[in-house]
Amino acid sequence: MNGFYDWLYDHYADPRLNDDAFPSAYHTQKRQWQAVADRLDAGDQLAWQDYLNLLKAYWGTAAFTLGVQVGLFLSPLTPEEE
């Protein structure tokens, strides 16, 4: 994946995402996953949290990248391209 998209996501999209913006189904599922994680020992809980954070960052960056690409595709031509 293009490193620019990673940077753009990390500095623009990720800071603006918060759990309050997600629907109640997200919060329900998050509580269910947390209940499973609470039954793990301390080392496995840390690995579990690291894995979930990695997935969030990866899929968030991928979705953001696709959104940027679609936006660029749908945008009118720039003055240099006319």
PDB file of N, CA, C and O in Angstrom:
ATOM      1  N   MET A   1       0.847  -1.178   0.000  1.00  0.00           N
ATOM      2  CA  MET A   1       0.000   0.000   0.000  1.00  0.00           C
ATOM      3  C   MET A   1       0.891   1.239   0.000  1.00  0.00           C
ATOM      4  O   MET A   1       1.966   1.249   0.599  1.00  0.00           O
ATOM      5  N   ASN A   2       0.437   2.247  -0.662  1.00  0.00           N
ATOM      6  CA  ASN A   2       1.177   3.494  -0.775  1.00  0.00           C
ATOM      7  C   ASN A   2       1.388   4.103   0.612  1.00  0.00           C
ATOM      8  O   ASN A   2       0.432   4.261   1.371  1.00  0.00           O
ATOM      9  N   GLY A   3       2.638   4.445   0.945  1.00  0.00           N
ATOM     10  CA  GLY A   3       2.960   5.011   2.251  1.00  0.00           C
ATOM     11  C   GLY A   3       2.285   6.342   2.517  1.00  0.00           C
ATOM     12  O   GLY A   3       2.027   6.694   3.668  1.00  0.00           O
ATOM     13  N   PHE A   4       1.998   7.085   1.454  1.00  0.00           N
ATOM     14  CA  PHE A   4       1.316   8.365   1.625  1.00  0.00           C
ATOM     15  C   PHE A   4      -0.073   8.166   2.213  1.00  0.00           C
ATOM     16  O   PHE A   4      -0.513   8.945   3.058  1.00  0.00           O
ATOM     17  N   TYR A   5      -0.765   7.118   1.763  1.00  0.00           N
ATOM     18  CA  TYR A   5      -2.101   6.859   2.295  1.00  0.00           C
ATOM     19  C   TYR A   5      -2.040   6.495   3.778  1.00  0.00           C
ATOM     20  O   TYR A   5      -2.906   6.889   4.559  1.00  0.00           O
ATOM     21  N   ASP A   6      -1.011   5.740   4.154  1.00  0.00           N
ATOM     22  CA  ASP A   6      -0.829   5.419   5.578  1.00  0.00           C
ATOM     23  C   ASP A   6      -0.644   6.698   6.386  1.00  0.00           C
ATOM     24  O   ASP A   6      -1.285   6.884   7.421  1.00  0.00           O
ATOM     25  N   TRP A   7       0.229   7.572   5.913  1.00  0.00           N
ATOM     26  CA  TRP A   7       0.465   8.840   6.614  1.00  0.00           C
ATOM     27  C   TRP A   7      -0.800   9.675   6.674  1.00  0.00           C
ATOM     28  O   TRP A   7      -1.141  10.220   7.724  1.00  0.00           O
ATOM     29  N   LEU A   8      -1.499   9.777   5.547  1.00  0.00           N
ATOM     30  CA  LEU A   8      -2.717  10.574   5.481  1.00  0.00           C
ATOM     31  C   LEU A   8      -3.759  10.049   6.465  1.00  0.00           C
ATOM     32  O   LEU A   8      -4.405  10.826   7.168  1.00  0.00           O
ATOM     33  N   TYR A   9      -3.917   8.735   6.509  1.00  0.00           N
ATOM     34  CA  TYR A   9      -4.864   8.137   7.454  1.00  0.00           C
ATOM     35  C   TYR A   9      -4.451   8.414   8.896  1.00  0.00           C
ATOM     36  O   TYR A   9      -5.272   8.827   9.714  1.00  0.00           O
ATOM     37  N   ASP A  10      -3.176   8.184   9.204  1.00  0.00           N
ATOM     38  CA  ASP A  10      -2.691   8.374  10.574  1.00  0.00           C
ATOM     39  C   ASP A  10      -2.840   9.811  11.057  1.00  0.00           C
ATOM     40  O   ASP A  10      -3.108  10.040  12.236  1.00  0.00           O
ATOM     41  N   HIS A  11      -2.670  10.781  10.164  1.00  0.00           N
ATOM     42  CA  HIS A  11      -2.696  12.181  10.561  1.00  0.00           C
ATOM     43  C   HIS A  11      -4.016  12.893  10.296  1.00  0.00           C
ATOM     44  O   HIS A  11      -4.229  13.997  10.799  1.00  0.00           O
ATOM     45  N   TYR A  12      -4.901  12.286   9.521  1.00  0.00           N
ATOM     46  CA  TYR A  12      -6.153  12.957   9.202  1.00  0.00           C
ATOM     47  C   TYR A  12      -7.374  12.170   9.698  1.00  0.00           C
ATOM     48  O   TYR A  12      -8.186  12.703  10.454  1.00  0.00           O
ATOM     49  N   ALA A  13      -7.503  10.928   9.284  1.00  0.00           N
ATOM     50  CA  ALA A  13      -8.717  10.173   9.603  1.00  0.00           C
ATOM     51  C   ALA A  13      -8.707   9.581  11.010  1.00  0.00           C
ATOM     52  O   ALA A  13      -9.666   9.751  11.763  1.00  0.00           O
ATOM     53  N   ASP A  14      -7.636   8.895  11.362  1.00  0.00           N
ATOM     54  CA  ASP A  14      -7.608   8.183  12.642  1.00  0.00           C
ATOM     55  C   ASP A  14      -7.869   9.083  13.846  1.00  0.00           C
ATOM     56  O   ASP A  14      -8.633   8.689  14.728  1.00  0.00           O
ATOM     57  N   PRO A  15      -7.264  10.289  13.926  1.00  0.00           N
ATOM     58  CA  PRO A  15      -7.550  11.137  15.094  1.00  0.00           C
ATOM     59  C   PRO A  15      -9.017  11.566  15.194  1.00  0.00           C
ATOM     60  O   PRO A  15      -9.484  11.923  16.276  1.00  0.00           O
ATOM     61  N   ARG A  16      -9.740  11.534  14.083  1.00  0.00           N
ATOM     62  CA  ARG A  16     -11.131  11.976  14.097  1.00  0.00           C
ATOM     63  C   ARG A  16     -12.126  10.841  14.356  1.00  0.00           C
ATOM     64  O   ARG A  16     -13.313  11.082  14.576  1.00  0.00           O
ATOM     65  N   LEU A  17     -11.632   9.619  14.328  1.00  0.00           N
ATOM     66  CA  LEU A  17     -12.501   8.475  14.595  1.00  0.00           C
ATOM     67  C   LEU A  17     -12.579   8.248  16.102  1.00  0.00           C
ATOM     68  O   LEU A  17     -11.560   8.224  16.792  1.00  0.00           O
ATOM     69  N   ASN A  18     -13.786   8.084  16.595  1.00  0.00           N
ATOM     70  CA  ASN A  18     -13.942   7.734  18.001  1.00  0.00           C
ATOM     71  C   ASN A  18     -15.128   6.795  18.135  1.00  0.00           C
ATOM     72  O   ASN A  18     -16.001   6.750  17.268  1.00  0.00           O
ATOM     73  N   ASP A  19     -15.149   6.060  19.209  1.00  0.00           N
ATOM     74  CA  ASP A  19     -16.190   5.050  19.395  1.00  0.00           C
ATOM     75  C   ASP A  19     -17.591   5.643  19.461  1.00  0.00           C
ATOM     76  O   ASP A  19     -18.562   4.961  19.132  1.00  0.00           O
ATOM     77  N   ASP A  20     -17.713   6.885  19.874  1.00  0.00           N
ATOM     78  CA  ASP A  20     -19.042   7.493  20.005  1.00  0.00           C
ATOM     79  C   ASP A  20     -19.755   7.615  18.665  1.00  0.00           C
ATOM     80  O   ASP A  20     -20.984   7.676  18.621  1.00  0.00           O
ATOM     81  N   ALA A  21     -19.001   7.650  17.577  1.00  0.00           N
ATOM     82  CA  ALA A  21     -19.585   7.831  16.251  1.00  0.00           C
ATOM     83  C   ALA A  21     -20.139   6.530  15.669  1.00  0.00           C
ATOM     84  O   ALA A  21     -20.840   6.564  14.658  1.00  0.00           O
ATOM     85  N   PHE A  22     -19.842   5.398  16.281  1.00  0.00           N
ATOM     86  CA  PHE A  22     -20.270   4.114  15.738  1.00  0.00           C
ATOM     87  C   PHE A  22     -21.638   3.705  16.282  1.00  0.00           C
ATOM     88  O   PHE A  22     -22.016   4.126  17.375  1.00  0.00           O
ATOM     89  N   PRO A  23     -22.386   2.888  15.531  1.00  0.00           N
ATOM     90  CA  PRO A  23     -23.734   2.490  15.956  1.00  0.00           C
ATOM     91  C   PRO A  23     -23.712   1.552  17.162  1.00  0.00           C
ATOM     92  O   PRO A  23     -22.666   1.028  17.544  1.00  0.00           O
ATOM     93  N   SER A  24     -24.873   1.359  17.741  1.00  0.00           N
ATOM     94  CA  SER A  24     -24.968   0.543  18.956  1.00  0.00           C
ATOM     95  C   SER A  24     -24.554  -0.905  18.711  1.00  0.00           C
ATOM     96  O   SER A  24     -24.035  -1.552  19.621  1.00  0.00           O
ATOM     97  N   ALA A  25     -24.770  -1.426  17.510  1.00  0.00           N
ATOM     98  CA  ALA A  25     -24.364  -2.807  17.213  1.00  0.00           C
ATOM     99  C   ALA A  25     -22.855  -2.968  17.377  1.00  0.00           C
ATOM    100  O   ALA A  25     -22.381  -4.010  17.831  1.00  0.00           O
ATOM    101  N   TYR A  26     -22.110  -1.942  17.008  1.00  0.00           N
ATOM    102  CA  TYR A  26     -20.652  -1.962  17.191  1.00  0.00           C
ATOM    103  C   TYR A  26     -20.307  -2.066  18.674  1.00  0.00           C
ATOM    104  O   TYR A  26     -19.451  -2.859  19.066  1.00  0.00           O
ATOM    105  N   HIS A  27     -20.974  -1.265  19.490  1.00  0.00           N
ATOM    106  CA  HIS A  27     -20.683  -1.263  20.925  1.00  0.00           C
ATOM    107  C   HIS A  27     -21.047  -2.599  21.569  1.00  0.00           C
ATOM    108  O   HIS A  27     -20.347  -3.070  22.465  1.00  0.00           O
ATOM    109  N   THR A  28     -22.137  -3.204  21.116  1.00  0.00           N
ATOM    110  CA  THR A  28     -22.543  -4.512  21.635  1.00  0.00           C
ATOM    111  C   THR A  28     -21.490  -5.552  21.305  1.00  0.00           C
ATOM    112  O   THR A  28     -21.081  -6.326  22.172  1.00  0.00           O
ATOM    113  N   GLN A  29     -21.050  -5.574  20.055  1.00  0.00           N
ATOM    114  CA  GLN A  29     -20.045  -6.553  19.657  1.00  0.00           C
ATOM    115  C   GLN A  29     -18.712  -6.292  20.359  1.00  0.00           C
ATOM    116  O   GLN A  29     -18.008  -7.232  20.727  1.00  0.00           O
ATOM    117  N   LYS A  30     -18.373  -5.042  20.541  1.00  0.00           N
ATOM    118  CA  LYS A  30     -17.132  -4.712  21.234  1.00  0.00           C
ATOM    119  C   LYS A  30     -17.168  -5.223  22.667  1.00  0.00           C
ATOM    120  O   LYS A  30     -16.170  -5.753  23.156  1.00  0.00           O
ATOM    121  N   ARG A  31     -18.305  -5.073  23.351  1.00  0.00           N
ATOM    122  CA  ARG A  31     -18.432  -5.593  24.726  1.00  0.00           C
ATOM    123  C   ARG A  31     -18.315  -7.109  24.743  1.00  0.00           C
ATOM    124  O   ARG A  31     -17.710  -7.674  25.654  1.00  0.00           O
ATOM    125  N   GLN A  32     -18.888  -7.774  23.741  1.00  0.00           N
ATOM    126  CA  GLN A  32     -18.801  -9.234  23.675  1.00  0.00           C
ATOM    127  C   GLN A  32     -17.356  -9.692  23.486  1.00  0.00           C
ATOM    128  O   GLN A  32     -16.909 -10.628  24.147  1.00  0.00           O
ATOM    129  N   TRP A  33     -16.638  -9.043  22.598  1.00  0.00           N
ATOM    130  CA  TRP A  33     -15.232  -9.389  22.374  1.00  0.00           C
ATOM    131  C   TRP A  33     -14.399  -9.092  23.612  1.00  0.00           C
ATOM    132  O   TRP A  33     -13.479  -9.843  23.935  1.00  0.00           O
ATOM    133  N   GLN A  34     -14.711  -8.010  24.301  1.00  0.00           N
ATOM    134  CA  GLN A  34     -13.964  -7.668  25.513  1.00  0.00           C
ATOM    135  C   GLN A  34     -14.209  -8.709  26.600  1.00  0.00           C
ATOM    136  O   GLN A  34     -13.301  -9.024  27.369  1.00  0.00           O
ATOM    137  N   ALA A  35     -15.420  -9.243  26.673  1.00  0.00           N
ATOM    138  CA  ALA A  35     -15.726 -10.288  27.657  1.00  0.00           C
ATOM    139  C   ALA A  35     -14.897 -11.540  27.380  1.00  0.00           C
ATOM    140  O   ALA A  35     -14.439 -12.203  28.310  1.00  0.00           O
ATOM    141  N   VAL A  36     -14.707 -11.861  26.106  1.00  0.00           N
ATOM    142  CA  VAL A  36     -13.851 -13.000  25.752  1.00  0.00           C
ATOM    143  C   VAL A  36     -12.409 -12.711  26.143  1.00  0.00           C
ATOM    144  O   VAL A  36     -11.733 -13.564  26.718  1.00  0.00           O
ATOM    145  N   ALA A  37     -11.937 -11.508  25.830  1.00  0.00           N
ATOM    146  CA  ALA A  37     -10.550 -11.144  26.143  1.00  0.00           C
ATOM    147  C   ALA A  37     -10.293 -11.137  27.642  1.00  0.00           C
ATOM    148  O   ALA A  37      -9.186 -11.455  28.074  1.00  0.00           O
ATOM    149  N   ASP A  38     -11.287 -10.784  28.439  1.00  0.00           N
ATOM    150  CA  ASP A  38     -11.123 -10.731  29.898  1.00  0.00           C
ATOM    151  C   ASP A  38     -10.853 -12.107  30.504  1.00  0.00           C
ATOM    152  O   ASP A  38     -10.315 -12.202  31.607  1.00  0.00           O
ATOM    153  N   ARG A  39     -11.221 -13.169  29.794  1.00  0.00           N
ATOM    154  CA  ARG A  39     -10.994 -14.526  30.290  1.00  0.00           C
ATOM    155  C   ARG A  39      -9.588 -15.034  29.978  1.00  0.00           C
ATOM    156  O   ARG A  39      -9.201 -16.103  30.451  1.00  0.00           O
ATOM    157  N   LEU A  40      -8.824 -14.287  29.192  1.00  0.00           N
ATOM    158  CA  LEU A  40      -7.460 -14.697  28.841  1.00  0.00           C
ATOM    159  C   LEU A  40      -6.489 -14.277  29.928  1.00  0.00           C
ATOM    160  O   LEU A  40      -6.769 -13.373  30.715  1.00  0.00           O
ATOM    161  N   ASP A  41      -5.325 -14.956  29.962  1.00  0.00           N
ATOM    162  CA  ASP A  41      -4.302 -14.518  30.912  1.00  0.00           C
ATOM    163  C   ASP A  41      -3.675 -13.215  30.418  1.00  0.00           C
ATOM    164  O   ASP A  41      -3.911 -12.797  29.285  1.00  0.00           O
ATOM    165  N   ALA A  42      -2.881 -12.583  31.266  1.00  0.00           N
ATOM    166  CA  ALA A  42      -2.373 -11.234  30.982  1.00  0.00           C
ATOM    167  C   ALA A  42      -1.578 -11.165  29.680  1.00  0.00           C
ATOM    168  O   ALA A  42      -1.753 -10.228  28.902  1.00  0.00           O
ATOM    169  N   GLY A  43      -0.708 -12.143  29.432  1.00  0.00           N
ATOM    170  CA  GLY A  43       0.090 -12.141  28.211  1.00  0.00           C
ATOM    171  C   GLY A  43      -0.757 -12.277  26.965  1.00  0.00           C
ATOM    172  O   GLY A  43      -0.514 -11.607  25.962  1.00  0.00           O
ATOM    173  N   ASP A  44      -1.760 -13.153  27.031  1.00  0.00           N
ATOM    174  CA  ASP A  44      -2.647 -13.340  25.885  1.00  0.00           C
ATOM    175  C   ASP A  44      -3.548 -12.126  25.682  1.00  0.00           C
ATOM    176  O   ASP A  44      -3.898 -11.796  24.548  1.00  0.00           O
ATOM    177  N   GLN A  45      -3.924 -11.461  26.771  1.00  0.00           N
ATOM    178  CA  GLN A  45      -4.730 -10.239  26.630  1.00  0.00           C
ATOM    179  C   GLN A  45      -3.962  -9.164  25.881  1.00  0.00           C
ATOM    180  O   GLN A  45      -4.521  -8.463  25.038  1.00  0.00           O
ATOM    181  N   LEU A  46      -2.685  -9.037  26.190  1.00  0.00           N
ATOM    182  CA  LEU A  46      -1.853  -8.052  25.504  1.00  0.00           C
ATOM    183  C   LEU A  46      -1.722  -8.392  24.023  1.00  0.00           C
ATOM    184  O   LEU A  46      -1.844  -7.514  23.169  1.00  0.00           O
ATOM    185  N   ALA A  47      -1.472  -9.667  23.718  1.00  0.00           N
ATOM    186  CA  ALA A  47      -1.369 -10.097  22.320  1.00  0.00           C
ATOM    187  C   ALA A  47      -2.692  -9.882  21.593  1.00  0.00           C
ATOM    188  O   ALA A  47      -2.706  -9.454  20.439  1.00  0.00           O
ATOM    189  N   TRP A  48      -3.794 -10.177  22.259  1.00  0.00           N
ATOM    190  CA  TRP A  48      -5.134  -9.998  21.699  1.00  0.00           C
ATOM    191  C   TRP A  48      -5.374  -8.531  21.348  1.00  0.00           C
ATOM    192  O   TRP A  48      -5.843  -8.214  20.255  1.00  0.00           O
ATOM    193  N   GLN A  49      -5.049  -7.645  22.280  1.00  0.00           N
ATOM    194  CA  GLN A  49      -5.254  -6.216  22.066  1.00  0.00           C
ATOM    195  C   GLN A  49      -4.365  -5.696  20.947  1.00  0.00           C
ATOM    196  O   GLN A  49      -4.804  -4.889  20.127  1.00  0.00           O
ATOM    197  N   ASP A  50      -3.120  -6.151  20.907  1.00  0.00           N
ATOM    198  CA  ASP A  50      -2.210  -5.752  19.829  1.00  0.00           C
ATOM    199  C   ASP A  50      -2.759  -6.187  18.474  1.00  0.00           C
ATOM    200  O   ASP A  50      -2.725  -5.426  17.507  1.00  0.00           O
ATOM    201  N   TYR A  51      -3.259  -7.408  18.413  1.00  0.00           N
ATOM    202  CA  TYR A  51      -3.807  -7.928  17.160  1.00  0.00           C
ATOM    203  C   TYR A  51      -5.029  -7.130  16.714  1.00  0.00           C
ATOM    204  O   TYR A  51      -5.144  -6.781  15.540  1.00  0.00           O
ATOM    205  N   LEU A  52      -5.932  -6.840  17.633  1.00  0.00           N
ATOM    206  CA  LEU A  52      -7.123  -6.067  17.276  1.00  0.00           C
ATOM    207  C   LEU A  52      -6.766  -4.650  16.839  1.00  0.00           C
ATOM    208  O   LEU A  52      -7.370  -4.120  15.906  1.00  0.00           O
ATOM    209  N   ASN A  53      -5.794  -4.036  17.502  1.00  0.00           N
ATOM    210  CA  ASN A  53      -5.349  -2.697  17.096  1.00  0.00           C
ATOM    211  C   ASN A  53      -4.698  -2.718  15.722  1.00  0.00           C
ATOM    212  O   ASN A  53      -4.880  -1.793  14.931  1.00  0.00           O
ATOM    213  N   LEU A  54      -3.939  -3.773  15.435  1.00  0.00           N
ATOM    214  CA  LEU A  54      -3.331  -3.913  14.118  1.00  0.00           C
ATOM    215  C   LEU A  54      -4.402  -4.056  13.041  1.00  0.00           C
ATOM    216  O   LEU A  54      -4.316  -3.430  11.985  1.00  0.00           O
ATOM    217  N   LEU A  55      -5.410  -4.884  13.312  1.00  0.00           N
ATOM    218  CA  LEU A  55      -6.503  -5.043  12.347  1.00  0.00           C
ATOM    219  C   LEU A  55      -7.236  -3.722  12.119  1.00  0.00           C
ATOM    220  O   LEU A  55      -7.563  -3.378  10.984  1.00  0.00           O
ATOM    221  N   LYS A  56      -7.489  -2.993  13.187  1.00  0.00           N
ATOM    222  CA  LYS A  56      -8.169  -1.700  13.067  1.00  0.00           C
ATOM    223  C   LYS A  56      -7.362  -0.740  12.201  1.00  0.00           C
ATOM    224  O   LYS A  56      -7.909  -0.076  11.321  1.00  0.00           O
ATOM    225  N   ALA A  57      -6.062  -0.672  12.458  1.00  0.00           N
ATOM    226  CA  ALA A  57      -5.209   0.236  11.677  1.00  0.00           C
ATOM    227  C   ALA A  57      -5.138  -0.200  10.218  1.00  0.00           C
ATOM    228  O   ALA A  57      -5.223   0.633   9.316  1.00  0.00           O
ATOM    229  N   TYR A  58      -4.984  -1.504   9.981  1.00  0.00           N
ATOM    230  CA  TYR A  58      -4.872  -1.998   8.610  1.00  0.00           C
ATOM    231  C   TYR A  58      -6.160  -1.758   7.820  1.00  0.00           C
ATOM    232  O   TYR A  58      -6.128  -1.179   6.734  1.00  0.00           O
ATOM    233  N   TRP A  59      -7.282  -2.201   8.365  1.00  0.00           N
ATOM    234  CA  TRP A  59      -8.545  -2.057   7.640  1.00  0.00           C
ATOM    235  C   TRP A  59      -8.990  -0.607   7.560  1.00  0.00           C
ATOM    236  O   TRP A  59      -9.599  -0.200   6.571  1.00  0.00           O
ATOM    237  N   GLY A  60      -8.694   0.182   8.592  1.00  0.00           N
ATOM    238  CA  GLY A  60      -9.016   1.605   8.533  1.00  0.00           C
ATOM    239  C   GLY A  60      -8.241   2.305   7.435  1.00  0.00           C
ATOM    240  O   GLY A  60      -8.796   3.116   6.694  1.00  0.00           O
ATOM    241  N   THR A  61      -6.948   1.991   7.329  1.00  0.00           N
ATOM    242  CA  THR A  61      -6.122   2.586   6.280  1.00  0.00           C
ATOM    243  C   THR A  61      -6.574   2.123   4.905  1.00  0.00           C
ATOM    244  O   THR A  61      -6.633   2.920   3.970  1.00  0.00           O
ATOM    245  N   ALA A  62      -6.890   0.849   4.776  1.00  0.00           N
ATOM    246  CA  ALA A  62      -7.337   0.330   3.484  1.00  0.00           C
ATOM    247  C   ALA A  62      -8.651   0.983   3.053  1.00  0.00           C
ATOM    248  O   ALA A  62      -8.797   1.371   1.894  1.00  0.00           O
ATOM    249  N   ALA A  63      -9.601   1.104   3.969  1.00  0.00           N
ATOM    250  CA  ALA A  63     -10.887   1.736   3.636  1.00  0.00           C
ATOM    251  C   ALA A  63     -10.697   3.205   3.297  1.00  0.00           C
ATOM    252  O   ALA A  63     -11.313   3.713   2.360  1.00  0.00           O
ATOM    253  N   PHE A  64      -9.852   3.889   4.050  1.00  0.00           N
ATOM    254  CA  PHE A  64      -9.586   5.301   3.782  1.00  0.00           C
ATOM    255  C   PHE A  64      -8.935   5.473   2.411  1.00  0.00           C
ATOM    256  O   PHE A  64      -9.287   6.386   1.664  1.00  0.00           O
ATOM    257  N   THR A  65      -7.990   4.597   2.084  1.00  0.00           N
ATOM    258  CA  THR A  65      -7.314   4.650   0.789  1.00  0.00           C
ATOM    259  C   THR A  65      -8.303   4.476  -0.348  1.00  0.00           C
ATOM    260  O   THR A  65      -8.258   5.212  -1.334  1.00  0.00           O
ATOM    261  N   LEU A  66      -9.194   3.508  -0.215  1.00  0.00           N
ATOM    262  CA  LEU A  66     -10.206   3.302  -1.258  1.00  0.00           C
ATOM    263  C   LEU A  66     -11.105   4.523  -1.387  1.00  0.00           C
ATOM    264  O   LEU A  66     -11.480   4.905  -2.495  1.00  0.00           O
ATOM    265  N   GLY A  67     -11.451   5.132  -0.268  1.00  0.00           N
ATOM    266  CA  GLY A  67     -12.275   6.334  -0.316  1.00  0.00           C
ATOM    267  C   GLY A  67     -11.570   7.481  -1.014  1.00  0.00           C
ATOM    268  O   GLY A  67     -12.190   8.217  -1.783  1.00  0.00           O
ATOM    269  N   VAL A  68     -10.287   7.640  -0.755  1.00  0.00           N
ATOM    270  CA  VAL A  68      -9.508   8.693  -1.429  1.00  0.00           C
ATOM    271  C   VAL A  68      -9.455   8.415  -2.928  1.00  0.00           C
ATOM    272  O   VAL A  68      -9.629   9.326  -3.737  1.00  0.00           O
ATOM    273  N   GLN A  69      -9.217   7.177  -3.292  1.00  0.00           N
ATOM    274  CA  GLN A  69      -9.129   6.823  -4.711  1.00  0.00           C
ATOM    275  C   GLN A  69     -10.453   7.051  -5.428  1.00  0.00           C
ATOM    276  O   GLN A  69     -10.466   7.574  -6.543  1.00  0.00           O
ATOM    277  N   VAL A  70     -11.550   6.673  -4.817  1.00  0.00           N
ATOM    278  CA  VAL A  70     -12.867   6.908  -5.428  1.00  0.00           C
ATOM    279  C   VAL A  70     -13.122   8.402  -5.541  1.00  0.00           C
ATOM    280  O   VAL A  70     -13.621   8.872  -6.563  1.00  0.00           O
ATOM    281  N   GLY A  71     -12.783   9.151  -4.499  1.00  0.00           N
ATOM    282  CA  GLY A  71     -12.962  10.599  -4.542  1.00  0.00           C
ATOM    283  C   GLY A  71     -12.161  11.236  -5.656  1.00  0.00           C
ATOM    284  O   GLY A  71     -12.654  12.129  -6.345  1.00  0.00           O
ATOM    285  N   LEU A  72     -10.933  10.788  -5.837  1.00  0.00           N
ATOM    286  CA  LEU A  72     -10.114  11.329  -6.924  1.00  0.00           C
ATOM    287  C   LEU A  72     -10.674  10.955  -8.292  1.00  0.00           C
ATOM    288  O   LEU A  72     -10.633  11.752  -9.229  1.00  0.00           O
ATOM    289  N   PHE A  73     -11.195   9.741  -8.398  1.00  0.00           N
ATOM    290  CA  PHE A  73     -11.775   9.292  -9.652  1.00  0.00           C
ATOM    291  C   PHE A  73     -13.015  10.115 -10.011  1.00  0.00           C
ATOM    292  O   PHE A  73     -13.235  10.445 -11.176  1.00  0.00           O
ATOM    293  N   LEU A  74     -13.809  10.437  -9.011  1.00  0.00           N
ATOM    294  CA  LEU A  74     -15.051  11.170  -9.248  1.00  0.00           C
ATOM    295  C   LEU A  74     -14.862  12.680  -9.322  1.00  0.00           C
ATOM    296  O   LEU A  74     -15.774  13.395  -9.738  1.00  0.00           O
ATOM    297  N   SER A  75     -13.709  13.169  -8.929  1.00  0.00           N
ATOM    298  CA  SER A  75     -13.491  14.610  -8.933  1.00  0.00           C
ATOM    299  C   SER A  75     -13.304  15.115 -10.365  1.00  0.00           C
ATOM    300  O   SER A  75     -12.850  14.376 -11.238  1.00  0.00           O
ATOM    301  N   PRO A  76     -13.659  16.375 -10.591  1.00  0.00           N
ATOM    302  CA  PRO A  76     -13.456  16.925 -11.937  1.00  0.00           C
ATOM    303  C   PRO A  76     -11.962  17.035 -12.236  1.00  0.00           C
ATOM    304  O   PRO A  76     -11.125  16.957 -11.337  1.00  0.00           O
ATOM    305  N   LEU A  77     -11.655  17.214 -13.495  1.00  0.00           N
ATOM    306  CA  LEU A  77     -10.261  17.352 -13.890  1.00  0.00           C
ATOM    307  C   LEU A  77      -9.621  18.566 -13.239  1.00  0.00           C
ATOM    308  O   LEU A  77     -10.255  19.610 -13.079  1.00  0.00           O
ATOM    309  N   THR A  78      -8.373  18.417 -12.872  1.00  0.00           N
ATOM    310  CA  THR A  78      -7.640  19.558 -12.323  1.00  0.00           C
ATOM    311  C   THR A  78      -7.209  20.463 -13.471  1.00  0.00           C
ATOM    312  O   THR A  78      -7.173  20.012 -14.616  1.00  0.00           O
ATOM    313  N   PRO A  79      -6.883  21.719 -13.203  1.00  0.00           N
ATOM    314  CA  PRO A  79      -6.500  22.647 -14.274  1.00  0.00           C
ATOM    315  C   PRO A  79      -5.340  22.120 -15.133  1.00  0.00           C
ATOM    316  O   PRO A  79      -5.296  22.400 -16.331  1.00  0.00           O
ATOM    317  N   GLU A  80      -4.400  21.362 -14.545  1.00  0.00           N
ATOM    318  CA  GLU A  80      -3.278  20.838 -15.315  1.00  0.00           C
ATOM    319  C   GLU A  80      -3.716  19.808 -16.346  1.00  0.00           C
ATOM    320  O   GLU A  80      -3.050  19.622 -17.364  1.00  0.00           O
ATOM    321  N   GLU A  81      -4.853  19.128 -16.082  1.00  0.00           N
ATOM    322  CA  GLU A  81      -5.306  18.059 -16.959  1.00  0.00           C
ATOM    323  C   GLU A  81      -6.225  18.557 -18.056  1.00  0.00           C
ATOM    324  O   GLU A  81      -6.549  17.790 -18.962  1.00  0.00           O
ATOM    325  N   GLU A  82      -6.658  19.804 -18.017  1.00  0.00           N
ATOM    326  CA  GLU A  82      -7.599  20.332 -19.009  1.00  0.00           C
ATOM    327  C   GLU A  82      -6.909  20.683 -20.292  1.00  0.00           C
ATOM    328  O   GLU A  82      -7.554  21.142 -21.235  1.00  0.00           O
TER     329      GLU A  82
END
